[in-house]
Amino acid sequence: MDAVFSMVFMNNFVHADLHPGNLLVTKAPGEDRPQIAILDAGMAVELDRSNHSKMIDICLAFFRSEGYKAGKLMCDGQSNLSNEAVHLFCQEIEALVKESHNTTFFDKFGTYVTDICGMACSHRVKLNEQFVTMAMAIKVLEGIALNLNPELELCNEAIPVLLKAQLKSAMPGFYRR
């Protein structure tokens, strides 16, 4: 989990064809814990610095239960949207975040990605295609991880990496590792 979250949030790199066939579980000599090797990175996505920072901010807004803010960040830079469309989209994102309080966010992450895409279509919000690719990679990871360990709490894994990524983004050159 940490490898994929670090790949996406710290290193700004996403394997765009992440599926079980591209994951190899290995065990290093002398190590008890298995390691995951990610194979076939021929299809990959990398965001420019500004969009990478925005993606981190959107994810953190979700984790901080700031759905309206997450919606606004997703709409930023879209001059073709009416204020009403932005407001309605943001309200629906806020409602989605409130609904998530009744469940573990990542337990339904895939459903939320689908819902957000539907809301974007309804309100003619153009989602950044690279964000969607990253979300889909995490969605696949969610399914694999929860099948291997249903007790795994992905939020506990994601939040520290997101906070490190935010620090790294805000202070380039300061944060190492």
N, C-alpha and C positions, 0 to 999 in steps of 0.2 A: 504494500500500500504506500509506504513511505517513498519508495522508488518512483511510483507514478505521480504522486502528489508533488514530489520534488522536481520531476521531469516537467510537469505542467507549470507549476507556480514559481519555482526557483530558477529553473533553467530555460523557461519559455520555449519548450519543445514538446510537441505532441505527436505521438505515433498515431497516424490517422487510420490505421487498419489493425487496431488492437482487438484481438479475439483469442480465444483459448489456444488456437493453433500457433499463435505467435508468442506464446509464453512457454518458457522452459523452466521447470523447477530443477535446480541443481543443489548440490551440497559441496561446499568447499572443504578440502582436506583439513581435518582437525576442528571443524565447526559442527556444532549440534544443530543450529538453525538452518533450515533450507533457504536458498536464495532464489529469486526469480530473475531469469535472463529474458530480456525482451528482444525478439527476433524480427527480422525483415522490416527495417525502418525506411523502406523506399518511399512510402507515402507519409509525409510529415507536414506539420504546420508550425510556423513560428510567427508570432505577432510582433508588430513594431513596438517600441518602448511605450508609447502613449496608450495603445490598445491593450498591452499587457497589464499596465498599471490599472486601467479601467476595469479589466476583467477581474483583477484581484479585488478592487473596490466593490464591484458588484457582488462577488462571492462573500466578502466580509459583510456587506449590507444584509445579505440573506441570513448569515449566521448571527448577526446582531438583531435580527427581527425588524429590520428597517426595509420592509418591502416596497414602500412608496419610493424611497431613495433608490433602491435597486432598479425599479422601473424607470425612474427619471434618468439614471445613468445609461440604461439601455436605449433611451430615446435621444440622448444627447447628440447634437450634430445633425439631426434630421429636420431640416427647415420646412419640409413639405407637410409636416404633421400639424394639425390644428391643436390649439391648447386643450380643447375638449377631448380629442383622441388621446393625447398624452395623459390627461387626467384620468380618463376611464381605464386606460391600460395600467397606469400606476395603481389605481384602486384595486384592480383585479389581481395584480401582483401582491399587493398588501393583503388581500383576502387569502391568497394562496399561502403566504407566510403565516398568517394567523391559523389557518387550517393545519399547518405543519406542526403547530404546538401540541397537537394531539397524537403525534407520531414522531419517531426519529426521522429527521429530514432525509438522511441518505437511505432509509428503508424504502422510501418512495421516490428517490431522486429521478429515476427514469420516468415515472409518471409526471413529475413536476416539469421535466424538460419537455415532454409532450404537451402538457397544459400551457406552458409559456409560449411554445411555438404556435399553438392554437390561438392564444390571446393576441400574439403579434399579428397573425393573419387577420383576425377580426378587426383590429384597430389600425391595420396597415403600417405596423411598426416593422422596419427592416432590421432584423437581428444580424449582427456581425457574423458572417458565415464561419469565420475562424473560431469565434466563441462557441458556435453550435458544434463544430468539429471537436473542440475540447470537451464540451459537455457530453457528447456522444462517447468519447473515449472513457470518460469517468463513469458514464452509464454502464458501459461494458464491464469496466473494472468492478463496479458495484455488484453486478450479477455474479461474476466469478468469485469475488471475495466473500459474499454472503453465502454462496453455495458451499464454499470451503469451511467457513466459520460463521454460522448464523448469529453467534454472540458478538461478533466484531462490531464495534461502534466506530464507523468511518468518520463521524464528526470529530471524535477525539483525535483521530489521525490527521485530519485535514486542517483544523484550526491552527495548531502551532506552525505548520508549514506556511499557511496563508499569512500569518502575522510576520513571520520571517521574510516572506516575499514582499510584503508591504514595506517593511523596514529597508530591505535591499533596494526596492524601487524608489523610495523616497530619498535614500542616501546612497547613490551609486558609489561603489568603491569603498564604502565604509564596512559593509557587511561581507564577511568572507565565510565560505563553506556552504 
